[in-house]
């Protein structure tokens, strides 16, 4: 098949997301895949100091990113969604859409059999591409995550034209299904690149000086993270080294400067992350009460598990639904330190935890997805 994935995150980003993994696995099965991410516009040059913008422009100009045979496209459009979104809400015309036919010609894809849309801002792309099958695959409750009313309009429009809805969590499925209950649906949680996270790796040099036990968090430090809980953990468990991996600003570092047991190691390449996990003792997924968290299907859940780690995580309806035995839940920030202590004391078998993650490998996920599409 000729497959196009319209995603919210470009390949080469510090964050590796589900569309990257699914594209790779589809290519392995012999399909031709173009992975298109949210377009740039001339307006983005106003944010040139942003390293993410710079990286996307470099890919646009031809910088190669190791994506196997998957085509990684960061296209150009006339307007960014910040301008195009309100226009779409009023007119149903999306001026953020790129010149996608040009992208197809450049990569000798004459037609599209399957269009998968992760990013609702690509609404209307199905009209330009004319695929045989269009699937909307939301990974979050975007309208609540962004607070952007035009996103809700885009999703409502998408749900009126797609052939199927594939959701990564129960809350996201419920939210979107209301727009069109007749659309066939599939609940397919995010998976894990199992071999990548489970294959033994040497202890990184910058981790060696940090004493055990180590509680590790990998990811963004934003409003969706329970920073209050992390501070309480650092304060109440000074014997536990809190290892935080991800982009961090000076303000956050200052907030934690009083705690000698907190170690910010910065962003790490995806290839090196398993080593940090395998040489830690417990993993953290502390979620704030941000509205978007209710519908999240965190990939790091099974990445942590594939590395053999028990996970201390905030209770959400979605994560409780899964009933995974390697998860240790807490309800509010004050409970995080005691749950970390409990997870460390439980001394769960790492091999057993790894086996729990194996069934969520991306190879299995993509086969389930393609079976659903075949049956539409």
Secondary structure, DSSP 8 states (H G I E B T S, - for coil): -EEEEEESS-TTSSS--HHHHHHHHHHHTT-EEEEEEEEE-GGGGGGTT-HHHHHHHHHHTT-----TT-EEEEEE-SS-HHHHHHHHHHHS--TT---HHHHHHHTT----SEEEE--GGGTTHHHHH--SEEEE---S-HHHHH--HHHHHHHHHHHTT-SEEEESSHHHHHHHHTT-TTSEEEE----B-HHHHHS-----HHHHTS-SSEEEEES--STTB-HHHHHHHHHH-TTSEEEEES---HHHHHHTTT-TTEEEEE---HHHHHHHHHTSSEEEE-B-S-GGGGG---THHHHHHHTT-EEEEE--HHHHHH--TTEEEESSGGGHHHHHHHHHHH---HHHHHHHHHTTBHHHHHHHHHHHHHT-
